[in-house]
Amino acid sequence: MDPQEFEARYREQIKNILNRLQSAMVVSSQLEHTIADIGEAVQILSRDVEQFLAEQRPDSSGGRSS
């Protein structure tokens, strides 16, 4: 392999590596956003469950009898 061929292969491999790295960073950013959305959904669900349980307690029935 002569120096020009080596350089051409080297440049092509570097280009491929950088393209893959850029793709991985895009996917990572999307994943980070998805994880944040899931975390927010879990917090909302937790709040809703706590509110529901609080409403089921006899002492918080607002004077209603069961």
PDB file with one MODEL, atoms N, CA, C and O in Angstrom:
MODEL        1
ATOM      1  N   MET A   1       0.857  -1.172   0.000  1.00  0.00           N
ATOM      2  CA  MET A   1       0.000   0.000   0.000  1.00  0.00           C
ATOM      3  C   MET A   1       0.898   1.228   0.000  1.00  0.00           C
ATOM      4  O   MET A   1       1.807   1.343   0.822  1.00  0.00           O
ATOM      5  N   ASP A   2       0.642   2.128  -0.910  1.00  0.00           N
ATOM      6  CA  ASP A   2       1.466   3.336  -0.974  1.00  0.00           C
ATOM      7  C   ASP A   2       0.894   4.399  -0.023  1.00  0.00           C
ATOM      8  O   ASP A   2      -0.228   4.251   0.462  1.00  0.00           O
ATOM      9  N   PRO A   3       1.652   5.459   0.243  1.00  0.00           N
ATOM     10  CA  PRO A   3       1.208   6.489   1.196  1.00  0.00           C
ATOM     11  C   PRO A   3      -0.122   7.146   0.814  1.00  0.00           C
ATOM     12  O   PRO A   3      -0.925   7.460   1.693  1.00  0.00           O
ATOM     13  N   GLN A   4      -0.362   7.357  -0.470  1.00  0.00           N
ATOM     14  CA  GLN A   4      -1.619   7.990  -0.882  1.00  0.00           C
ATOM     15  C   GLN A   4      -2.823   7.086  -0.588  1.00  0.00           C
ATOM     16  O   GLN A   4      -3.868   7.550  -0.132  1.00  0.00           O
ATOM     17  N   GLU A   5      -2.654   5.799  -0.857  1.00  0.00           N
ATOM     18  CA  GLU A   5      -3.735   4.855  -0.577  1.00  0.00           C
ATOM     19  C   GLU A   5      -3.982   4.762   0.928  1.00  0.00           C
ATOM     20  O   GLU A   5      -5.129   4.723   1.374  1.00  0.00           O
ATOM     21  N   PHE A   6      -2.905   4.726   1.701  1.00  0.00           N
ATOM     22  CA  PHE A   6      -3.036   4.695   3.160  1.00  0.00           C
ATOM     23  C   PHE A   6      -3.783   5.931   3.658  1.00  0.00           C
ATOM     24  O   PHE A   6      -4.682   5.823   4.492  1.00  0.00           O
ATOM     25  N   GLU A   7      -3.411   7.101   3.146  1.00  0.00           N
ATOM     26  CA  GLU A   7      -4.060   8.348   3.564  1.00  0.00           C
ATOM     27  C   GLU A   7      -5.542   8.348   3.188  1.00  0.00           C
ATOM     28  O   GLU A   7      -6.383   8.791   3.970  1.00  0.00           O
ATOM     29  N   ALA A   8      -5.853   7.858   2.010  1.00  0.00           N
ATOM     30  CA  ALA A   8      -7.253   7.811   1.571  1.00  0.00           C
ATOM     31  C   ALA A   8      -8.076   6.896   2.476  1.00  0.00           C
ATOM     32  O   ALA A   8      -9.190   7.247   2.866  1.00  0.00           O
ATOM     33  N   ARG A   9      -7.536   5.733   2.807  1.00  0.00           N
ATOM     34  CA  ARG A   9      -8.239   4.809   3.708  1.00  0.00           C
ATOM     35  C   ARG A   9      -8.393   5.425   5.099  1.00  0.00           C
ATOM     36  O   ARG A   9      -9.448   5.327   5.725  1.00  0.00           O
ATOM     37  N   TYR A  10      -7.323   6.057   5.562  1.00  0.00           N
ATOM     38  CA  TYR A  10      -7.344   6.695   6.882  1.00  0.00           C
ATOM     39  C   TYR A  10      -8.440   7.760   6.931  1.00  0.00           C
ATOM     40  O   TYR A  10      -9.236   7.795   7.870  1.00  0.00           O
ATOM     41  N   ARG A  11      -8.478   8.619   5.930  1.00  0.00           N
ATOM     42  CA  ARG A  11      -9.480   9.692   5.888  1.00  0.00           C
ATOM     43  C   ARG A  11     -10.902   9.121   5.822  1.00  0.00           C
ATOM     44  O   ARG A  11     -11.809   9.639   6.473  1.00  0.00           O
ATOM     45  N   GLU A  12     -11.092   8.081   5.055  1.00  0.00           N
ATOM     46  CA  GLU A  12     -12.418   7.457   4.943  1.00  0.00           C
ATOM     47  C   GLU A  12     -12.853   6.862   6.284  1.00  0.00           C
ATOM     48  O   GLU A  12     -14.010   6.996   6.681  1.00  0.00           O
ATOM     49  N   GLN A  13     -11.929   6.211   6.973  1.00  0.00           N
ATOM     50  CA  GLN A  13     -12.261   5.635   8.278  1.00  0.00           C
ATOM     51  C   GLN A  13     -12.580   6.727   9.299  1.00  0.00           C
ATOM     52  O   GLN A  13     -13.517   6.589  10.085  1.00  0.00           O
ATOM     53  N   ILE A  14     -11.809   7.799   9.288  1.00  0.00           N
ATOM     54  CA  ILE A  14     -12.073   8.924  10.197  1.00  0.00           C
ATOM     55  C   ILE A  14     -13.450   9.514   9.899  1.00  0.00           C
ATOM     56  O   ILE A  14     -14.212   9.810  10.818  1.00  0.00           O
ATOM     57  N   LYS A  15     -13.765   9.684   8.627  1.00  0.00           N
ATOM     58  CA  LYS A  15     -15.071  10.224   8.232  1.00  0.00           C
ATOM     59  C   LYS A  15     -16.201   9.327   8.737  1.00  0.00           C
ATOM     60  O   LYS A  15     -17.197   9.820   9.267  1.00  0.00           O
ATOM     61  N   ASN A  16     -16.048   8.016   8.576  1.00  0.00           N
ATOM     62  CA  ASN A  16     -17.062   7.069   9.046  1.00  0.00           C
ATOM     63  C   ASN A  16     -17.208   7.116  10.566  1.00  0.00           C
ATOM     64  O   ASN A  16     -18.322   7.094  11.088  1.00  0.00           O
ATOM     65  N   ILE A  17     -16.093   7.180  11.261  1.00  0.00           N
ATOM     66  CA  ILE A  17     -16.128   7.247  12.725  1.00  0.00           C
ATOM     67  C   ILE A  17     -16.843   8.513  13.182  1.00  0.00           C
ATOM     68  O   ILE A  17     -17.683   8.460  14.080  1.00  0.00           O
ATOM     69  N   LEU A  18     -16.520   9.640  12.577  1.00  0.00           N
ATOM     70  CA  LEU A  18     -17.161  10.903  12.960  1.00  0.00           C
ATOM     71  C   LEU A  18     -18.655  10.894  12.651  1.00  0.00           C
ATOM     72  O   LEU A  18     -19.450  11.413  13.434  1.00  0.00           O
ATOM     73  N   ASN A  19     -19.044  10.314  11.526  1.00  0.00           N
ATOM     74  CA  ASN A  19     -20.469  10.198  11.198  1.00  0.00           C
ATOM     75  C   ASN A  19     -21.201   9.343  12.222  1.00  0.00           C
ATOM     76  O   ASN A  19     -22.303   9.686  12.651  1.00  0.00           O
ATOM     77  N   ARG A  20     -20.589   8.228  12.614  1.00  0.00           N
ATOM     78  CA  ARG A  20     -21.210   7.357  13.614  1.00  0.00           C
ATOM     79  C   ARG A  20     -21.302   8.057  14.959  1.00  0.00           C
ATOM     80  O   ARG A  20     -22.298   7.919  15.669  1.00  0.00           O
ATOM     81  N   LEU A  21     -20.269   8.806  15.309  1.00  0.00           N
ATOM     82  CA  LEU A  21     -20.280   9.548  16.568  1.00  0.00           C
ATOM     83  C   LEU A  21     -21.382  10.601  16.561  1.00  0.00           C
ATOM     84  O   LEU A  21     -22.088  10.772  17.555  1.00  0.00           O
ATOM     85  N   GLN A  22     -21.527  11.300  15.451  1.00  0.00           N
ATOM     86  CA  GLN A  22     -22.582  12.309  15.342  1.00  0.00           C
ATOM     87  C   GLN A  22     -23.957  11.652  15.468  1.00  0.00           C
ATOM     88  O   GLN A  22     -24.833  12.184  16.151  1.00  0.00           O
ATOM     89  N   SER A  23     -24.154  10.522  14.830  1.00  0.00           N
ATOM     90  CA  SER A  23     -25.427   9.802  14.940  1.00  0.00           C
ATOM     91  C   SER A  23     -25.686   9.373  16.378  1.00  0.00           C
ATOM     92  O   SER A  23     -26.810   9.482  16.867  1.00  0.00           O
ATOM     93  N   ALA A  24     -24.661   8.892  17.048  1.00  0.00           N
ATOM     94  CA  ALA A  24     -24.808   8.472  18.443  1.00  0.00           C
ATOM     95  C   ALA A  24     -25.182   9.649  19.332  1.00  0.00           C
ATOM     96  O   ALA A  24     -25.976   9.498  20.260  1.00  0.00           O
ATOM     97  N   MET A  25     -24.623  10.808  19.059  1.00  0.00           N
ATOM     98  CA  MET A  25     -24.942  11.987  19.863  1.00  0.00           C
ATOM     99  C   MET A  25     -26.392  12.411  19.651  1.00  0.00           C
ATOM    100  O   MET A  25     -27.056  12.826  20.600  1.00  0.00           O
ATOM    101  N   VAL A  26     -26.890  12.314  18.425  1.00  0.00           N
ATOM    102  CA  VAL A  26     -28.294  12.648  18.153  1.00  0.00           C
ATOM    103  C   VAL A  26     -29.205  11.681  18.908  1.00  0.00           C
ATOM    104  O   VAL A  26     -30.167  12.102  19.549  1.00  0.00           O
ATOM    105  N   VAL A  27     -28.902  10.395  18.831  1.00  0.00           N
ATOM    106  CA  VAL A  27     -29.700   9.392  19.536  1.00  0.00           C
ATOM    107  C   VAL A  27     -29.634   9.632  21.040  1.00  0.00           C
ATOM    108  O   VAL A  27     -30.646   9.522  21.733  1.00  0.00           O
ATOM    109  N   SER A  28     -28.458   9.957  21.543  1.00  0.00           N
ATOM    110  CA  SER A  28     -28.291  10.231  22.970  1.00  0.00           C
ATOM    111  C   SER A  28     -29.146  11.411  23.407  1.00  0.00           C
ATOM    112  O   SER A  28     -29.763  11.374  24.471  1.00  0.00           O
ATOM    113  N   SER A  29     -29.184  12.444  22.600  1.00  0.00           N
ATOM    114  CA  SER A  29     -29.997  13.617  22.914  1.00  0.00           C
ATOM    115  C   SER A  29     -31.479  13.253  22.932  1.00  0.00           C
ATOM    116  O   SER A  29     -32.218  13.682  23.818  1.00  0.00           O
ATOM    117  N   GLN A  30     -31.907  12.466  21.959  1.00  0.00           N
ATOM    118  CA  GLN A  30     -33.306  12.030  21.919  1.00  0.00           C
ATOM    119  C   GLN A  30     -33.635  11.167  23.136  1.00  0.00           C
ATOM    120  O   GLN A  30     -34.707  11.301  23.727  1.00  0.00           O
ATOM    121  N   LEU A  31     -32.723  10.296  23.500  1.00  0.00           N
ATOM    122  CA  LEU A  31     -32.920   9.427  24.658  1.00  0.00           C
ATOM    123  C   LEU A  31     -33.015  10.243  25.943  1.00  0.00           C
ATOM    124  O   LEU A  31     -33.850   9.962  26.802  1.00  0.00           O
ATOM    125  N   GLU A  32     -32.163  11.246  26.069  1.00  0.00           N
ATOM    126  CA  GLU A  32     -32.192  12.114  27.245  1.00  0.00           C
ATOM    127  C   GLU A  32     -33.551  12.808  27.358  1.00  0.00           C
ATOM    128  O   GLU A  32     -34.112  12.902  28.449  1.00  0.00           O
ATOM    129  N   HIS A  33     -34.073  13.289  26.241  1.00  0.00           N
ATOM    130  CA  HIS A  33     -35.381  13.951  26.230  1.00  0.00           C
ATOM    131  C   HIS A  33     -36.483  12.959  26.616  1.00  0.00           C
ATOM    132  O   HIS A  33     -37.375  13.295  27.395  1.00  0.00           O
ATOM    133  N   THR A  34     -36.422  11.751  26.077  1.00  0.00           N
ATOM    134  CA  THR A  34     -37.418  10.727  26.387  1.00  0.00           C
ATOM    135  C   THR A  34     -37.384  10.356  27.863  1.00  0.00           C
ATOM    136  O   THR A  34     -38.434  10.199  28.487  1.00  0.00           O
ATOM    137  N   ILE A  35     -36.194  10.216  28.424  1.00  0.00           N
ATOM    138  CA  ILE A  35     -36.066   9.881  29.841  1.00  0.00           C
ATOM    139  C   ILE A  35     -36.643  10.993  30.706  1.00  0.00           C
ATOM    140  O   ILE A  35     -37.305  10.717  31.706  1.00  0.00           O
ATOM    141  N   ALA A  36     -36.403  12.241  30.336  1.00  0.00           N
ATOM    142  CA  ALA A  36     -36.969  13.368  31.081  1.00  0.00           C
ATOM    143  C   ALA A  36     -38.496  13.339  31.007  1.00  0.00           C
ATOM    144  O   ALA A  36     -39.165  13.582  32.011  1.00  0.00           O
ATOM    145  N   ASP A  37     -39.051  13.046  29.837  1.00  0.00           N
ATOM    146  CA  ASP A  37     -40.507  12.942  29.689  1.00  0.00           C
ATOM    147  C   ASP A  37     -41.072  11.824  30.561  1.00  0.00           C
ATOM    148  O   ASP A  37     -42.112  11.995  31.197  1.00  0.00           O
ATOM    149  N   ILE A  38     -40.394  10.691  30.590  1.00  0.00           N
ATOM    150  CA  ILE A  38     -40.838   9.565  31.410  1.00  0.00           C
ATOM    151  C   ILE A  38     -40.793   9.944  32.888  1.00  0.00           C
ATOM    152  O   ILE A  38     -41.715   9.629  33.641  1.00  0.00           O
ATOM    153  N   GLY A  39     -39.729  10.615  33.299  1.00  0.00           N
ATOM    154  CA  GLY A  39     -39.619  11.062  34.690  1.00  0.00           C
ATOM    155  C   GLY A  39     -40.764  11.980  35.076  1.00  0.00           C
ATOM    156  O   GLY A  39     -41.319  11.861  36.168  1.00  0.00           O
ATOM    157  N   GLU A  40     -41.118  12.890  34.187  1.00  0.00           N
ATOM    158  CA  GLU A  40     -42.235  13.799  34.452  1.00  0.00           C
ATOM    159  C   GLU A  40     -43.546  13.016  34.562  1.00  0.00           C
ATOM    160  O   GLU A  40     -44.366  13.304  35.434  1.00  0.00           O
ATOM    161  N   ALA A  41     -43.747  12.035  33.691  1.00  0.00           N
ATOM    162  CA  ALA A  41     -44.961  11.216  33.737  1.00  0.00           C
ATOM    163  C   ALA A  41     -45.036  10.433  35.044  1.00  0.00           C
ATOM    164  O   ALA A  41     -46.115  10.304  35.622  1.00  0.00           O
ATOM    165  N   VAL A  42     -43.916   9.913  35.514  1.00  0.00           N
ATOM    166  CA  VAL A  42     -43.883   9.176  36.782  1.00  0.00           C
ATOM    167  C   VAL A  42     -44.229  10.108  37.942  1.00  0.00           C
ATOM    168  O   VAL A  42     -44.968   9.719  38.846  1.00  0.00           O
ATOM    169  N   GLN A  43     -43.705  11.328  37.926  1.00  0.00           N
ATOM    170  CA  GLN A  43     -44.021  12.292  38.983  1.00  0.00           C
ATOM    171  C   GLN A  43     -45.510  12.622  38.996  1.00  0.00           C
ATOM    172  O   GLN A  43     -46.119  12.696  40.063  1.00  0.00           O
ATOM    173  N   ILE A  44     -46.092  12.820  37.830  1.00  0.00           N
ATOM    174  CA  ILE A  44     -47.526  13.117  37.744  1.00  0.00           C
ATOM    175  C   ILE A  44     -48.340  11.934  38.265  1.00  0.00           C
ATOM    176  O   ILE A  44     -49.289  12.123  39.026  1.00  0.00           O
ATOM    177  N   LEU A  45     -47.977  10.725  37.862  1.00  0.00           N
ATOM    178  CA  LEU A  45     -48.681   9.535  38.329  1.00  0.00           C
ATOM    179  C   LEU A  45     -48.567   9.401  39.841  1.00  0.00           C
ATOM    180  O   LEU A  45     -49.551   9.101  40.516  1.00  0.00           O
ATOM    181  N   SER A  46     -47.381   9.620  40.369  1.00  0.00           N
ATOM    182  CA  SER A  46     -47.167   9.535  41.813  1.00  0.00           C
ATOM    183  C   SER A  46     -48.037  10.544  42.551  1.00  0.00           C
ATOM    184  O   SER A  46     -48.646  10.221  43.571  1.00  0.00           O
ATOM    185  N   ARG A  47     -48.094  11.767  42.031  1.00  0.00           N
ATOM    186  CA  ARG A  47     -48.931  12.797  42.644  1.00  0.00           C
ATOM    187  C   ARG A  47     -50.393  12.387  42.614  1.00  0.00           C
ATOM    188  O   ARG A  47     -51.110  12.559  43.600  1.00  0.00           O
ATOM    189  N   ASP A  48     -50.839  11.843  41.483  1.00  0.00           N
ATOM    190  CA  ASP A  48     -52.231  11.412  41.354  1.00  0.00           C
ATOM    191  C   ASP A  48     -52.555  10.277  42.324  1.00  0.00           C
ATOM    192  O   ASP A  48     -53.628  10.270  42.927  1.00  0.00           O
ATOM    193  N   VAL A  49     -51.646   9.325  42.480  1.00  0.00           N
ATOM    194  CA  VAL A  49     -51.853   8.215  43.420  1.00  0.00           C
ATOM    195  C   VAL A  49     -51.927   8.746  44.847  1.00  0.00           C
ATOM    196  O   VAL A  49     -52.805   8.347  45.612  1.00  0.00           O
ATOM    197  N   GLU A  50     -51.013   9.640  45.210  1.00  0.00           N
ATOM    198  CA  GLU A  50     -51.035  10.214  46.557  1.00  0.00           C
ATOM    199  C   GLU A  50     -52.338  10.957  46.811  1.00  0.00           C
ATOM    200  O   GLU A  50     -52.918  10.847  47.892  1.00  0.00           O
ATOM    201  N   GLN A  51     -52.796  11.705  45.829  1.00  0.00           N
ATOM    202  CA  GLN A  51     -54.051  12.440  45.976  1.00  0.00           C
ATOM    203  C   GLN A  51     -55.222  11.471  46.127  1.00  0.00           C
ATOM    204  O   GLN A  51     -56.091  11.675  46.975  1.00  0.00           O
ATOM    205  N   PHE A  52     -55.249  10.430  45.320  1.00  0.00           N
ATOM    206  CA  PHE A  52     -56.321   9.437  45.413  1.00  0.00           C
ATOM    207  C   PHE A  52     -56.328   8.777  46.781  1.00  0.00           C
ATOM    208  O   PHE A  52     -57.383   8.640  47.400  1.00  0.00           O
ATOM    209  N   LEU A  53     -55.152   8.364  47.260  1.00  0.00           N
ATOM    210  CA  LEU A  53     -55.076   7.709  48.567  1.00  0.00           C
ATOM    211  C   LEU A  53     -55.508   8.652  49.682  1.00  0.00           C
ATOM    212  O   LEU A  53     -56.178   8.233  50.626  1.00  0.00           O
ATOM    213  N   ALA A  54     -55.132   9.912  49.579  1.00  0.00           N
ATOM    214  CA  ALA A  54     -55.530  10.888  50.593  1.00  0.00           C
ATOM    215  C   ALA A  54     -57.047  11.041  50.614  1.00  0.00           C
ATOM    216  O   ALA A  54     -57.636  11.205  51.682  1.00  0.00           O
ATOM    217  N   GLU A  55     -57.675  10.990  49.463  1.00  0.00           N
ATOM    218  CA  GLU A  55     -59.133  11.111  49.392  1.00  0.00           C
ATOM    219  C   GLU A  55     -59.838   9.876  49.937  1.00  0.00           C
ATOM    220  O   GLU A  55     -61.009   9.956  50.311  1.00  0.00           O
ATOM    221  N   GLN A  56     -59.158   8.743  49.991  1.00  0.00           N
ATOM    222  CA  GLN A  56     -59.763   7.498  50.472  1.00  0.00           C
ATOM    223  C   GLN A  56     -59.701   7.360  51.984  1.00  0.00           C
ATOM    224  O   GLN A  56     -60.406   6.527  52.554  1.00  0.00           O
ATOM    225  N   ARG A  57     -58.876   8.155  52.643  1.00  0.00           N
ATOM    226  CA  ARG A  57     -58.745   8.068  54.101  1.00  0.00           C
ATOM    227  C   ARG A  57     -60.041   8.541  54.750  1.00  0.00           C
ATOM    228  O   ARG A  57     -60.627   9.536  54.324  1.00  0.00           O
ATOM    229  N   PRO A  58     -60.491   7.819  55.792  1.00  0.00           N
ATOM    230  CA  PRO A  58     -61.740   8.210  56.458  1.00  0.00           C
ATOM    231  C   PRO A  58     -61.681   9.608  57.062  1.00  0.00           C
ATOM    232  O   PRO A  58     -62.682  10.324  57.044  1.00  0.00           O
ATOM    233  N   ASP A  59     -60.528  10.012  57.598  1.00  0.00           N
ATOM    234  CA  ASP A  59     -60.437  11.310  58.264  1.00  0.00           C
ATOM    235  C   ASP A  59     -60.394  12.470  57.276  1.00  0.00           C
ATOM    236  O   ASP A  59     -60.479  13.626  57.691  1.00  0.00           O
ATOM    237  N   SER A  60     -60.266  12.194  55.989  1.00  0.00           N
ATOM    238  CA  SER A  60     -60.238  13.273  55.003  1.00  0.00           C
ATOM    239  C   SER A  60     -61.472  13.238  54.110  1.00  0.00           C
ATOM    240  O   SER A  60     -61.455  13.738  52.986  1.00  0.00           O
ATOM    241  N   SER A  61     -62.555  12.633  54.633  1.00  0.00           N
ATOM    242  CA  SER A  61     -63.753  12.493  53.803  1.00  0.00           C
ATOM    243  C   SER A  61     -64.583  13.756  53.753  1.00  0.00           C
ATOM    244  O   SER A  61     -65.582  13.806  53.036  1.00  0.00           O
ATOM    245  N   GLY A  62     -64.193  14.784  54.500  1.00  0.00           N
ATOM    246  CA  GLY A  62     -64.922  16.040  54.456  1.00  0.00           C
ATOM    247  C   GLY A  62     -66.255  15.968  55.170  1.00  0.00           C
ATOM    248  O   GLY A  62     -67.197  16.671  54.804  1.00  0.00           O
ATOM    249  N   GLY A  63     -66.345  15.114  56.199  1.00  0.00           N
ATOM    250  CA  GLY A  63     -67.563  15.020  56.978  1.00  0.00           C
ATOM    251  C   GLY A  63     -68.576  14.040  56.417  1.00  0.00           C
ATOM    252  O   GLY A  63     -69.656  13.869  56.983  1.00  0.00           O
ATOM    253  N   ARG A  64     -68.240  13.401  55.318  1.00  0.00           N
ATOM    254  CA  ARG A  64     -69.157  12.412  54.756  1.00  0.00           C
ATOM    255  C   ARG A  64     -69.035  11.112  55.532  1.00  0.00           C
ATOM    256  O   ARG A  64     -67.945  10.756  55.979  1.00  0.00           O
ATOM    257  N   SER A  65     -70.127  10.410  55.694  1.00  0.00           N
ATOM    258  CA  SER A  65     -70.068   9.112  56.356  1.00  0.00           C
ATOM    259  C   SER A  65     -70.175   8.022  55.306  1.00  0.00           C
ATOM    260  O   SER A  65     -70.854   8.186  54.292  1.00  0.00           O
ATOM    261  N   SER A  66     -69.485   6.886  55.560  1.00  0.00           N
ATOM    262  CA  SER A  66     -69.512   5.808  54.589  1.00  0.00           C
ATOM    263  C   SER A  66     -70.492   4.752  54.982  1.00  0.00           C
ATOM    264  O   SER A  66     -70.647   3.759  54.271  1.00  0.00           O
TER     265      SER A  66
ENDMDL
END
